[in-house]
Structure formats: C-alpha cells, structure tokens
C-alpha cells in the first residue's frame, strides 16, 4: 500500500524480531497517504492468534473493502469446502 514495511527496524535483525513479535507501526514517512480504513484493515490481519484475527466475512464487510468489489466479484475468490 505504501512501499514501506510497517515492521521495518533499524537493522535486518530488528525487522525480523518485529515481524516475529507482530510489532508494527504505520510510520508517517511511508503511510501518510494510506487511509485510516486501510490501516485498520491491515491491523486486523496482523494478529498472531488466528482466533482473534479478522475472518474472511469480517474482511469482506470491512469499510475499506466494501467499496472495492461487488459481491459477485468476491465469489470468484471464495473457496468452499
């Protein structure tokens, strides 16, 4: 969305630790033009515990994704068991 990583650290090691710990920050340098809805959406996916992470249905109903595609468009991406 921005060309920058929200996990970026001062070193490669720090970046790796940030990713492993799900420690992220939407710095103004890279994310100033990214909407609050987009940041919120991404933040709901950056959750280590999958039970607390946003579900597919929640993602499809999120304000950031709601206007991107029609329900018909989404059907081609949904996998049913």
Phi and psi restraints in degrees (range 20) as a CNS / XPLOR table:
assign (resid 1 and name C) (resid 2 and name N)
       (resid 2 and name CA) (resid 2 and name C) 1.0 -127.3 20.0 2
assign (resid 2 and name N) (resid 2 and name CA)
       (resid 2 and name C) (resid 3 and name N) 1.0 -17.3 20.0 2
assign (resid 2 and name C) (resid 3 and name N)
       (resid 3 and name CA) (resid 3 and name C) 1.0 89.6 20.0 2
assign (resid 3 and name N) (resid 3 and name CA)
       (resid 3 and name C) (resid 4 and name N) 1.0 -4.0 20.0 2
assign (resid 3 and name C) (resid 4 and name N)
       (resid 4 and name CA) (resid 4 and name C) 1.0 -122.2 20.0 2
assign (resid 4 and name N) (resid 4 and name CA)
       (resid 4 and name C) (resid 5 and name N) 1.0 157.0 20.0 2
assign (resid 4 and name C) (resid 5 and name N)
       (resid 5 and name CA) (resid 5 and name C) 1.0 -93.8 20.0 2
assign (resid 5 and name N) (resid 5 and name CA)
       (resid 5 and name C) (resid 6 and name N) 1.0 132.0 20.0 2
assign (resid 5 and name C) (resid 6 and name N)
       (resid 6 and name CA) (resid 6 and name C) 1.0 -72.4 20.0 2
assign (resid 6 and name N) (resid 6 and name CA)
       (resid 6 and name C) (resid 7 and name N) 1.0 -7.7 20.0 2
assign (resid 6 and name C) (resid 7 and name N)
       (resid 7 and name CA) (resid 7 and name C) 1.0 -100.3 20.0 2
assign (resid 7 and name N) (resid 7 and name CA)
       (resid 7 and name C) (resid 8 and name N) 1.0 1.4 20.0 2
assign (resid 7 and name C) (resid 8 and name N)
       (resid 8 and name CA) (resid 8 and name C) 1.0 -58.5 20.0 2
assign (resid 8 and name N) (resid 8 and name CA)
       (resid 8 and name C) (resid 9 and name N) 1.0 129.4 20.0 2
assign (resid 8 and name C) (resid 9 and name N)
       (resid 9 and name CA) (resid 9 and name C) 1.0 -114.0 20.0 2
assign (resid 9 and name N) (resid 9 and name CA)
       (resid 9 and name C) (resid 10 and name N) 1.0 -178.3 20.0 2
assign (resid 9 and name C) (resid 10 and name N)
       (resid 10 and name CA) (resid 10 and name C) 1.0 -70.6 20.0 2
assign (resid 10 and name N) (resid 10 and name CA)
       (resid 10 and name C) (resid 11 and name N) 1.0 -27.1 20.0 2
assign (resid 10 and name C) (resid 11 and name N)
       (resid 11 and name CA) (resid 11 and name C) 1.0 -132.4 20.0 2
assign (resid 11 and name N) (resid 11 and name CA)
       (resid 11 and name C) (resid 12 and name N) 1.0 168.7 20.0 2
assign (resid 11 and name C) (resid 12 and name N)
       (resid 12 and name CA) (resid 12 and name C) 1.0 -61.2 20.0 2
assign (resid 12 and name N) (resid 12 and name CA)
       (resid 12 and name C) (resid 13 and name N) 1.0 -39.5 20.0 2
assign (resid 12 and name C) (resid 13 and name N)
       (resid 13 and name CA) (resid 13 and name C) 1.0 -63.7 20.0 2
assign (resid 13 and name N) (resid 13 and name CA)
       (resid 13 and name C) (resid 14 and name N) 1.0 -43.4 20.0 2
assign (resid 13 and name C) (resid 14 and name N)
       (resid 14 and name CA) (resid 14 and name C) 1.0 -65.0 20.0 2
assign (resid 14 and name N) (resid 14 and name CA)
       (resid 14 and name C) (resid 15 and name N) 1.0 -38.5 20.0 2
assign (resid 14 and name C) (resid 15 and name N)
       (resid 15 and name CA) (resid 15 and name C) 1.0 -62.4 20.0 2
assign (resid 15 and name N) (resid 15 and name CA)
       (resid 15 and name C) (resid 16 and name N) 1.0 -43.7 20.0 2
assign (resid 15 and name C) (resid 16 and name N)
       (resid 16 and name CA) (resid 16 and name C) 1.0 -61.3 20.0 2
assign (resid 16 and name N) (resid 16 and name CA)
       (resid 16 and name C) (resid 17 and name N) 1.0 -43.8 20.0 2
assign (resid 16 and name C) (resid 17 and name N)
       (resid 17 and name CA) (resid 17 and name C) 1.0 -61.9 20.0 2
assign (resid 17 and name N) (resid 17 and name CA)
       (resid 17 and name C) (resid 18 and name N) 1.0 -42.8 20.0 2
assign (resid 17 and name C) (resid 18 and name N)
       (resid 18 and name CA) (resid 18 and name C) 1.0 -60.5 20.0 2
assign (resid 18 and name N) (resid 18 and name CA)
       (resid 18 and name C) (resid 19 and name N) 1.0 -42.8 20.0 2
assign (resid 18 and name C) (resid 19 and name N)
       (resid 19 and name CA) (resid 19 and name C) 1.0 -64.1 20.0 2
assign (resid 19 and name N) (resid 19 and name CA)
       (resid 19 and name C) (resid 20 and name N) 1.0 -48.0 20.0 2
assign (resid 19 and name C) (resid 20 and name N)
       (resid 20 and name CA) (resid 20 and name C) 1.0 -61.4 20.0 2
assign (resid 20 and name N) (resid 20 and name CA)
       (resid 20 and name C) (resid 21 and name N) 1.0 -35.3 20.0 2
assign (resid 20 and name C) (resid 21 and name N)
       (resid 21 and name CA) (resid 21 and name C) 1.0 -93.0 20.0 2
assign (resid 21 and name N) (resid 21 and name CA)
       (resid 21 and name C) (resid 22 and name N) 1.0 2.1 20.0 2
assign (resid 21 and name C) (resid 22 and name N)
       (resid 22 and name CA) (resid 22 and name C) 1.0 52.2 20.0 2
assign (resid 22 and name N) (resid 22 and name CA)
       (resid 22 and name C) (resid 23 and name N) 1.0 45.9 20.0 2
assign (resid 22 and name C) (resid 23 and name N)
       (resid 23 and name CA) (resid 23 and name C) 1.0 -102.3 20.0 2
assign (resid 23 and name N) (resid 23 and name CA)
       (resid 23 and name C) (resid 24 and name N) 1.0 103.5 20.0 2
assign (resid 23 and name C) (resid 24 and name N)
       (resid 24 and name CA) (resid 24 and name C) 1.0 -128.3 20.0 2
assign (resid 24 and name N) (resid 24 and name CA)
       (resid 24 and name C) (resid 25 and name N) 1.0 159.2 20.0 2
assign (resid 24 and name C) (resid 25 and name N)
       (resid 25 and name CA) (resid 25 and name C) 1.0 -149.1 20.0 2
assign (resid 25 and name N) (resid 25 and name CA)
       (resid 25 and name C) (resid 26 and name N) 1.0 129.9 20.0 2
assign (resid 25 and name C) (resid 26 and name N)
       (resid 26 and name CA) (resid 26 and name C) 1.0 -88.7 20.0 2
assign (resid 26 and name N) (resid 26 and name CA)
       (resid 26 and name C) (resid 27 and name N) 1.0 82.5 20.0 2
assign (resid 26 and name C) (resid 27 and name N)
       (resid 27 and name CA) (resid 27 and name C) 1.0 -65.0 20.0 2
assign (resid 27 and name N) (resid 27 and name CA)
       (resid 27 and name C) (resid 28 and name N) 1.0 146.0 20.0 2
assign (resid 27 and name C) (resid 28 and name N)
       (resid 28 and name CA) (resid 28 and name C) 1.0 -60.6 20.0 2
assign (resid 28 and name N) (resid 28 and name CA)
       (resid 28 and name C) (resid 29 and name N) 1.0 -32.4 20.0 2
assign (resid 28 and name C) (resid 29 and name N)
       (resid 29 and name CA) (resid 29 and name C) 1.0 -55.1 20.0 2
assign (resid 29 and name N) (resid 29 and name CA)
       (resid 29 and name C) (resid 30 and name N) 1.0 -42.3 20.0 2
assign (resid 29 and name C) (resid 30 and name N)
       (resid 30 and name CA) (resid 30 and name C) 1.0 -104.2 20.0 2
assign (resid 30 and name N) (resid 30 and name CA)
       (resid 30 and name C) (resid 31 and name N) 1.0 -24.3 20.0 2
assign (resid 30 and name C) (resid 31 and name N)
       (resid 31 and name CA) (resid 31 and name C) 1.0 -116.2 20.0 2
assign (resid 31 and name N) (resid 31 and name CA)
       (resid 31 and name C) (resid 32 and name N) 1.0 14.4 20.0 2
assign (resid 31 and name C) (resid 32 and name N)
       (resid 32 and name CA) (resid 32 and name C) 1.0 -63.8 20.0 2
assign (resid 32 and name N) (resid 32 and name CA)
       (resid 32 and name C) (resid 33 and name N) 1.0 -26.9 20.0 2
assign (resid 32 and name C) (resid 33 and name N)
       (resid 33 and name CA) (resid 33 and name C) 1.0 -101.0 20.0 2
assign (resid 33 and name N) (resid 33 and name CA)
       (resid 33 and name C) (resid 34 and name N) 1.0 7.3 20.0 2
assign (resid 33 and name C) (resid 34 and name N)
       (resid 34 and name CA) (resid 34 and name C) 1.0 -92.3 20.0 2
assign (resid 34 and name N) (resid 34 and name CA)
       (resid 34 and name C) (resid 35 and name N) 1.0 131.7 20.0 2
assign (resid 34 and name C) (resid 35 and name N)
       (resid 35 and name CA) (resid 35 and name C) 1.0 -66.0 20.0 2
assign (resid 35 and name N) (resid 35 and name CA)
       (resid 35 and name C) (resid 36 and name N) 1.0 153.0 20.0 2
assign (resid 35 and name C) (resid 36 and name N)
       (resid 36 and name CA) (resid 36 and name C) 1.0 -58.3 20.0 2
assign (resid 36 and name N) (resid 36 and name CA)
       (resid 36 and name C) (resid 37 and name N) 1.0 -35.6 20.0 2
assign (resid 36 and name C) (resid 37 and name N)
       (resid 37 and name CA) (resid 37 and name C) 1.0 -63.3 20.0 2
assign (resid 37 and name N) (resid 37 and name CA)
       (resid 37 and name C) (resid 38 and name N) 1.0 -42.0 20.0 2
assign (resid 37 and name C) (resid 38 and name N)
       (resid 38 and name CA) (resid 38 and name C) 1.0 -64.3 20.0 2
assign (resid 38 and name N) (resid 38 and name CA)
       (resid 38 and name C) (resid 39 and name N) 1.0 -43.3 20.0 2
assign (resid 38 and name C) (resid 39 and name N)
       (resid 39 and name CA) (resid 39 and name C) 1.0 -62.9 20.0 2
assign (resid 39 and name N) (resid 39 and name CA)
       (resid 39 and name C) (resid 40 and name N) 1.0 -41.0 20.0 2
assign (resid 39 and name C) (resid 40 and name N)
       (resid 40 and name CA) (resid 40 and name C) 1.0 -63.7 20.0 2
assign (resid 40 and name N) (resid 40 and name CA)
       (resid 40 and name C) (resid 41 and name N) 1.0 -43.8 20.0 2
assign (resid 40 and name C) (resid 41 and name N)
       (resid 41 and name CA) (resid 41 and name C) 1.0 -58.6 20.0 2
assign (resid 41 and name N) (resid 41 and name CA)
       (resid 41 and name C) (resid 42 and name N) 1.0 -50.4 20.0 2
assign (resid 41 and name C) (resid 42 and name N)
       (resid 42 and name CA) (resid 42 and name C) 1.0 -62.4 20.0 2
assign (resid 42 and name N) (resid 42 and name CA)
       (resid 42 and name C) (resid 43 and name N) 1.0 -41.0 20.0 2
assign (resid 42 and name C) (resid 43 and name N)
       (resid 43 and name CA) (resid 43 and name C) 1.0 -61.2 20.0 2
assign (resid 43 and name N) (resid 43 and name CA)
       (resid 43 and name C) (resid 44 and name N) 1.0 -31.0 20.0 2
assign (resid 43 and name C) (resid 44 and name N)
       (resid 44 and name CA) (resid 44 and name C) 1.0 -74.0 20.0 2
assign (resid 44 and name N) (resid 44 and name CA)
       (resid 44 and name C) (resid 45 and name N) 1.0 -17.0 20.0 2
assign (resid 44 and name C) (resid 45 and name N)
       (resid 45 and name CA) (resid 45 and name C) 1.0 -93.5 20.0 2
assign (resid 45 and name N) (resid 45 and name CA)
       (resid 45 and name C) (resid 46 and name N) 1.0 -26.0 20.0 2
assign (resid 45 and name C) (resid 46 and name N)
       (resid 46 and name CA) (resid 46 and name C) 1.0 -83.2 20.0 2
assign (resid 46 and name N) (resid 46 and name CA)
       (resid 46 and name C) (resid 47 and name N) 1.0 63.3 20.0 2
assign (resid 46 and name C) (resid 47 and name N)
       (resid 47 and name CA) (resid 47 and name C) 1.0 -128.4 20.0 2
assign (resid 47 and name N) (resid 47 and name CA)
       (resid 47 and name C) (resid 48 and name N) 1.0 121.7 20.0 2
assign (resid 47 and name C) (resid 48 and name N)
       (resid 48 and name CA) (resid 48 and name C) 1.0 -61.2 20.0 2
assign (resid 48 and name N) (resid 48 and name CA)
       (resid 48 and name C) (resid 49 and name N) 1.0 -47.8 20.0 2
assign (resid 48 and name C) (resid 49 and name N)
       (resid 49 and name CA) (resid 49 and name C) 1.0 -76.8 20.0 2
assign (resid 49 and name N) (resid 49 and name CA)
       (resid 49 and name C) (resid 50 and name N) 1.0 110.5 20.0 2
assign (resid 49 and name C) (resid 50 and name N)
       (resid 50 and name CA) (resid 50 and name C) 1.0 -62.2 20.0 2
assign (resid 50 and name N) (resid 50 and name CA)
       (resid 50 and name C) (resid 51 and name N) 1.0 -23.1 20.0 2
assign (resid 50 and name C) (resid 51 and name N)
       (resid 51 and name CA) (resid 51 and name C) 1.0 -70.7 20.0 2
assign (resid 51 and name N) (resid 51 and name CA)
       (resid 51 and name C) (resid 52 and name N) 1.0 -22.9 20.0 2
assign (resid 51 and name C) (resid 52 and name N)
       (resid 52 and name CA) (resid 52 and name C) 1.0 -99.1 20.0 2
assign (resid 52 and name N) (resid 52 and name CA)
       (resid 52 and name C) (resid 53 and name N) 1.0 -10.5 20.0 2
assign (resid 52 and name C) (resid 53 and name N)
       (resid 53 and name CA) (resid 53 and name C) 1.0 -72.1 20.0 2
assign (resid 53 and name N) (resid 53 and name CA)
       (resid 53 and name C) (resid 54 and name N) 1.0 152.0 20.0 2
assign (resid 53 and name C) (resid 54 and name N)
       (resid 54 and name CA) (resid 54 and name C) 1.0 -59.8 20.0 2
assign (resid 54 and name N) (resid 54 and name CA)
       (resid 54 and name C) (resid 55 and name N) 1.0 138.1 20.0 2
assign (resid 54 and name C) (resid 55 and name N)
       (resid 55 and name CA) (resid 55 and name C) 1.0 -82.4 20.0 2
assign (resid 55 and name N) (resid 55 and name CA)
       (resid 55 and name C) (resid 56 and name N) 1.0 170.4 20.0 2
assign (resid 55 and name C) (resid 56 and name N)
       (resid 56 and name CA) (resid 56 and name C) 1.0 -59.1 20.0 2
assign (resid 56 and name N) (resid 56 and name CA)
       (resid 56 and name C) (resid 57 and name N) 1.0 -45.1 20.0 2
assign (resid 56 and name C) (resid 57 and name N)
       (resid 57 and name CA) (resid 57 and name C) 1.0 -61.5 20.0 2
assign (resid 57 and name N) (resid 57 and name CA)
       (resid 57 and name C) (resid 58 and name N) 1.0 -42.2 20.0 2
assign (resid 57 and name C) (resid 58 and name N)
       (resid 58 and name CA) (resid 58 and name C) 1.0 -63.6 20.0 2
assign (resid 58 and name N) (resid 58 and name CA)
       (resid 58 and name C) (resid 59 and name N) 1.0 -39.4 20.0 2
assign (resid 58 and name C) (resid 59 and name N)
       (resid 59 and name CA) (resid 59 and name C) 1.0 -64.1 20.0 2
assign (resid 59 and name N) (resid 59 and name CA)
       (resid 59 and name C) (resid 60 and name N) 1.0 -42.0 20.0 2
assign (resid 59 and name C) (resid 60 and name N)
       (resid 60 and name CA) (resid 60 and name C) 1.0 -67.8 20.0 2
assign (resid 60 and name N) (resid 60 and name CA)
       (resid 60 and name C) (resid 61 and name N) 1.0 -26.5 20.0 2
assign (resid 60 and name C) (resid 61 and name N)
       (resid 61 and name CA) (resid 61 and name C) 1.0 -94.3 20.0 2
assign (resid 61 and name N) (resid 61 and name CA)
       (resid 61 and name C) (resid 62 and name N) 1.0 -4.3 20.0 2
assign (resid 61 and name C) (resid 62 and name N)
       (resid 62 and name CA) (resid 62 and name C) 1.0 -64.3 20.0 2
assign (resid 62 and name N) (resid 62 and name CA)
       (resid 62 and name C) (resid 63 and name N) 1.0 142.6 20.0 2
assign (resid 62 and name C) (resid 63 and name N)
       (resid 63 and name CA) (resid 63 and name C) 1.0 -55.9 20.0 2
assign (resid 63 and name N) (resid 63 and name CA)
       (resid 63 and name C) (resid 64 and name N) 1.0 -30.9 20.0 2
assign (resid 63 and name C) (resid 64 and name N)
       (resid 64 and name CA) (resid 64 and name C) 1.0 -71.5 20.0 2
assign (resid 64 and name N) (resid 64 and name CA)
       (resid 64 and name C) (resid 65 and name N) 1.0 -35.3 20.0 2
assign (resid 64 and name C) (resid 65 and name N)
       (resid 65 and name CA) (resid 65 and name C) 1.0 -92.4 20.0 2
assign (resid 65 and name N) (resid 65 and name CA)
       (resid 65 and name C) (resid 66 and name N) 1.0 -19.1 20.0 2
assign (resid 65 and name C) (resid 66 and name N)
       (resid 66 and name CA) (resid 66 and name C) 1.0 -54.6 20.0 2
assign (resid 66 and name N) (resid 66 and name CA)
       (resid 66 and name C) (resid 67 and name N) 1.0 -41.8 20.0 2
assign (resid 66 and name C) (resid 67 and name N)
       (resid 67 and name CA) (resid 67 and name C) 1.0 -90.4 20.0 2
assign (resid 67 and name N) (resid 67 and name CA)
       (resid 67 and name C) (resid 68 and name N) 1.0 -1.4 20.0 2
assign (resid 67 and name C) (resid 68 and name N)
       (resid 68 and name CA) (resid 68 and name C) 1.0 -77.9 20.0 2
assign (resid 68 and name N) (resid 68 and name CA)
       (resid 68 and name C) (resid 69 and name N) 1.0 -41.2 20.0 2
assign (resid 68 and name C) (resid 69 and name N)
       (resid 69 and name CA) (resid 69 and name C) 1.0 -138.7 20.0 2
assign (resid 69 and name N) (resid 69 and name CA)
       (resid 69 and name C) (resid 70 and name N) 1.0 156.5 20.0 2
assign (resid 69 and name C) (resid 70 and name N)
       (resid 70 and name CA) (resid 70 and name C) 1.0 -82.7 20.0 2
assign (resid 70 and name N) (resid 70 and name CA)
       (resid 70 and name C) (resid 71 and name N) 1.0 166.5 20.0 2
assign (resid 70 and name C) (resid 71 and name N)
       (resid 71 and name CA) (resid 71 and name C) 1.0 -60.1 20.0 2
assign (resid 71 and name N) (resid 71 and name CA)
       (resid 71 and name C) (resid 72 and name N) 1.0 -35.2 20.0 2
assign (resid 71 and name C) (resid 72 and name N)
       (resid 72 and name CA) (resid 72 and name C) 1.0 -64.1 20.0 2
assign (resid 72 and name N) (resid 72 and name CA)
       (resid 72 and name C) (resid 73 and name N) 1.0 -39.6 20.0 2
assign (resid 72 and name C) (resid 73 and name N)
       (resid 73 and name CA) (resid 73 and name C) 1.0 -61.7 20.0 2
assign (resid 73 and name N) (resid 73 and name CA)
       (resid 73 and name C) (resid 74 and name N) 1.0 -40.8 20.0 2
assign (resid 73 and name C) (resid 74 and name N)
       (resid 74 and name CA) (resid 74 and name C) 1.0 -67.3 20.0 2
assign (resid 74 and name N) (resid 74 and name CA)
       (resid 74 and name C) (resid 75 and name N) 1.0 -29.5 20.0 2
assign (resid 74 and name C) (resid 75 and name N)
       (resid 75 and name CA) (resid 75 and name C) 1.0 -58.5 20.0 2
assign (resid 75 and name N) (resid 75 and name CA)
       (resid 75 and name C) (resid 76 and name N) 1.0 -30.6 20.0 2
assign (resid 75 and name C) (resid 76 and name N)
       (resid 76 and name CA) (resid 76 and name C) 1.0 -72.1 20.0 2
assign (resid 76 and name N) (resid 76 and name CA)
       (resid 76 and name C) (resid 77 and name N) 1.0 -17.7 20.0 2
assign (resid 76 and name C) (resid 77 and name N)
       (resid 77 and name CA) (resid 77 and name C) 1.0 -97.7 20.0 2
assign (resid 77 and name N) (resid 77 and name CA)
       (resid 77 and name C) (resid 78 and name N) 1.0 -13.3 20.0 2
assign (resid 77 and name C) (resid 78 and name N)
       (resid 78 and name CA) (resid 78 and name C) 1.0 -83.8 20.0 2
assign (resid 78 and name N) (resid 78 and name CA)
       (resid 78 and name C) (resid 79 and name N) 1.0 132.2 20.0 2
assign (resid 78 and name C) (resid 79 and name N)
       (resid 79 and name CA) (resid 79 and name C) 1.0 -106.8 20.0 2
assign (resid 79 and name N) (resid 79 and name CA)
       (resid 79 and name C) (resid 80 and name N) 1.0 126.2 20.0 2
assign (resid 79 and name C) (resid 80 and name N)
       (resid 80 and name CA) (resid 80 and name C) 1.0 -104.4 20.0 2
assign (resid 80 and name N) (resid 80 and name CA)
       (resid 80 and name C) (resid 81 and name N) 1.0 139.6 20.0 2
